[in-house]
Amino acid sequence: MSLLPSSARRWAPIALAVVVLDQLTKWWALNTLDDRDIDLFWTLRFNLSFNNGMAFSQGEGLGPIIGVVALVVIVVLVISLRREDNPLADVAVGLIVGGAIGNVIDRLFRAPGWMRGSVVDFIDFQWFPIFNVADMGITIGGILLIIVSWWSARQAELAAAADGADDGADDNDDDDVESADA
């Protein structure tokens, strides 16, 4: 018997992998990009940047509020997942939770300290805001969660329509039997 529910056994390793990969790449960026950029191809380059706001560097200085909101989102996602038994939803939640935790770690432990720290960003297309692995997890997980939610709603609509059609066919069969008896 496992201590974790089946959904947690699916999303928790994904979240852990995102956190580890995020923190390792941020460590690499801090140690490699502190005095230079690395151009890769086309407009993609690694460029060290620090973000004390939220996505796309908006809300500068709101780190403590953003950190608390991220923690609330994590809790809500994990609780809502208890009602869902969809492995794809588990992957989406794992990506989102891992990304949120990765960025909250930066806010907690980077200077100037406790929830005021800046998030390390380093992936730069030069025509899009600079981001990191945690941001990719949040974005990909969010898109995947929207797709899963849409697909689940669509499947429920189709099932309800099929049930309605079956009920209508059953009602017509009863009418035909009564007419034949008369």
Contacts in CASP RR format, 6 or more apart in sequence:
PFRMAT RR
TARGET T0000
AUTHOR 0000-0000-0000
METHOD contacts of the structure
MODEL  1
MSLLPSSARRWAPIALAVVVLDQLTKWWALNTLDDRDIDLFWTLRFNLSF
NNGMAFSQGEGLGPIIGVVALVVIVVLVISLRREDNPLADVAVGLIVGGA
IGNVIDRLFRAPGWMRGSVVDFIDFQWFPIFNVADMGITIGGILLIIVSW
WSARQAELAAAADGADDGADDNDDDDVESADA
2 9 0 8 1.000
4 12 0 8 1.000
5 82 0 8 1.000
6 85 0 8 1.000
7 81 0 8 1.000
7 82 0 8 1.000
7 84 0 8 1.000
7 85 0 8 1.000
7 90 0 8 1.000
7 93 0 8 1.000
8 78 0 8 1.000
8 81 0 8 1.000
10 87 0 8 1.000
10 90 0 8 1.000
10 91 0 8 1.000
11 81 0 8 1.000
11 90 0 8 1.000
11 91 0 8 1.000
11 93 0 8 1.000
11 94 0 8 1.000
11 97 0 8 1.000
12 94 0 8 1.000
14 90 0 8 1.000
14 91 0 8 1.000
14 94 0 8 1.000
14 95 0 8 1.000
14 98 0 8 1.000
15 93 0 8 1.000
15 94 0 8 1.000
15 95 0 8 1.000
15 97 0 8 1.000
15 98 0 8 1.000
15 99 0 8 1.000
15 101 0 8 1.000
16 98 0 8 1.000
18 94 0 8 1.000
18 95 0 8 1.000
18 97 0 8 1.000
18 98 0 8 1.000
18 99 0 8 1.000
18 101 0 8 1.000
18 102 0 8 1.000
18 133 0 8 1.000
18 134 0 8 1.000
18 137 0 8 1.000
19 98 0 8 1.000
19 99 0 8 1.000
19 101 0 8 1.000
19 102 0 8 1.000
19 105 0 8 1.000
19 134 0 8 1.000
21 133 0 8 1.000
22 98 0 8 1.000
22 99 0 8 1.000
22 102 0 8 1.000
22 103 0 8 1.000
22 132 0 8 1.000
22 133 0 8 1.000
22 134 0 8 1.000
23 102 0 8 1.000
23 105 0 8 1.000
25 122 0 8 1.000
25 132 0 8 1.000
25 133 0 8 1.000
26 106 0 8 1.000
26 120 0 8 1.000
26 122 0 8 1.000
26 132 0 8 1.000
26 133 0 8 1.000
29 46 0 8 1.000
29 48 0 8 1.000
29 120 0 8 1.000
29 122 0 8 1.000
29 132 0 8 1.000
30 48 0 8 1.000
30 120 0 8 1.000
32 38 0 8 1.000
32 46 0 8 1.000
33 46 0 8 1.000
33 47 0 8 1.000
33 48 0 8 1.000
33 122 0 8 1.000
34 48 0 8 1.000
37 45 0 8 1.000
37 46 0 8 1.000
37 47 0 8 1.000
37 48 0 8 1.000
37 124 0 8 1.000
38 45 0 8 1.000
38 46 0 8 1.000
39 45 0 8 1.000
40 46 0 8 1.000
43 125 0 8 1.000
43 126 0 8 1.000
43 127 0 8 1.000
44 123 0 8 1.000
44 124 0 8 1.000
44 125 0 8 1.000
45 124 0 8 1.000
45 126 0 8 1.000
46 122 0 8 1.000
46 123 0 8 1.000
46 124 0 8 1.000
47 122 0 8 1.000
47 124 0 8 1.000
47 130 0 8 1.000
48 120 0 8 1.000
48 121 0 8 1.000
48 122 0 8 1.000
49 120 0 8 1.000
49 121 0 8 1.000
49 122 0 8 1.000
49 124 0 8 1.000
49 130 0 8 1.000
50 110 0 8 1.000
50 118 0 8 1.000
50 119 0 8 1.000
50 120 0 8 1.000
50 121 0 8 1.000
51 57 0 8 1.000
51 118 0 8 1.000
51 119 0 8 1.000
51 121 0 8 1.000
51 130 0 8 1.000
52 60 0 8 1.000
52 61 0 8 1.000
52 63 0 8 1.000
52 116 0 8 1.000
52 117 0 8 1.000
52 118 0 8 1.000
52 119 0 8 1.000
53 59 0 8 1.000
53 60 0 8 1.000
53 61 0 8 1.000
53 62 0 8 1.000
53 63 0 8 1.000
53 66 0 8 1.000
53 118 0 8 1.000
53 119 0 8 1.000
54 62 0 8 1.000
54 63 0 8 1.000
54 66 0 8 1.000
55 129 0 8 1.000
55 135 0 8 1.000
56 129 0 8 1.000
57 129 0 8 1.000
59 66 0 8 1.000
61 116 0 8 1.000
63 107 0 8 1.000
63 115 0 8 1.000
63 116 0 8 1.000
63 117 0 8 1.000
64 107 0 8 1.000
64 115 0 8 1.000
64 116 0 8 1.000
66 107 0 8 1.000
67 103 0 8 1.000
67 104 0 8 1.000
67 107 0 8 1.000
67 115 0 8 1.000
68 115 0 8 1.000
70 100 0 8 1.000
70 103 0 8 1.000
70 104 0 8 1.000
71 100 0 8 1.000
71 104 0 8 1.000
73 96 0 8 1.000
73 100 0 8 1.000
74 96 0 8 1.000
74 97 0 8 1.000
74 100 0 8 1.000
74 101 0 8 1.000
77 93 0 8 1.000
77 96 0 8 1.000
77 97 0 8 1.000
78 93 0 8 1.000
78 97 0 8 1.000
81 89 0 8 1.000
81 90 0 8 1.000
81 93 0 8 1.000
84 90 0 8 1.000
86 148 0 8 1.000
86 152 0 8 1.000
88 144 0 8 1.000
88 148 0 8 1.000
89 145 0 8 1.000
89 148 0 8 1.000
91 141 0 8 1.000
91 144 0 8 1.000
92 141 0 8 1.000
92 142 0 8 1.000
92 144 0 8 1.000
92 145 0 8 1.000
92 148 0 8 1.000
93 141 0 8 1.000
93 145 0 8 1.000
94 141 0 8 1.000
95 137 0 8 1.000
95 138 0 8 1.000
95 140 0 8 1.000
95 141 0 8 1.000
95 142 0 8 1.000
95 144 0 8 1.000
96 137 0 8 1.000
96 138 0 8 1.000
96 141 0 8 1.000
96 142 0 8 1.000
96 145 0 8 1.000
98 134 0 8 1.000
98 137 0 8 1.000
99 133 0 8 1.000
99 134 0 8 1.000
99 135 0 8 1.000
99 137 0 8 1.000
99 138 0 8 1.000
100 134 0 8 1.000
100 138 0 8 1.000
101 134 0 8 1.000
102 134 0 8 1.000
103 119 0 8 1.000
103 132 0 8 1.000
103 134 0 8 1.000
103 135 0 8 1.000
103 138 0 8 1.000
106 117 0 8 1.000
106 118 0 8 1.000
106 119 0 8 1.000
106 120 0 8 1.000
107 115 0 8 1.000
107 116 0 8 1.000
107 117 0 8 1.000
107 118 0 8 1.000
107 119 0 8 1.000
108 114 0 8 1.000
108 115 0 8 1.000
108 117 0 8 1.000
109 117 0 8 1.000
110 117 0 8 1.000
110 118 0 8 1.000
110 119 0 8 1.000
110 120 0 8 1.000
111 117 0 8 1.000
111 118 0 8 1.000
119 132 0 8 1.000
119 134 0 8 1.000
120 132 0 8 1.000
121 129 0 8 1.000
121 130 0 8 1.000
121 131 0 8 1.000
121 132 0 8 1.000
121 135 0 8 1.000
122 130 0 8 1.000
122 132 0 8 1.000
123 130 0 8 1.000
123 131 0 8 1.000
123 132 0 8 1.000
123 133 0 8 1.000
123 136 0 8 1.000
124 130 0 8 1.000
END
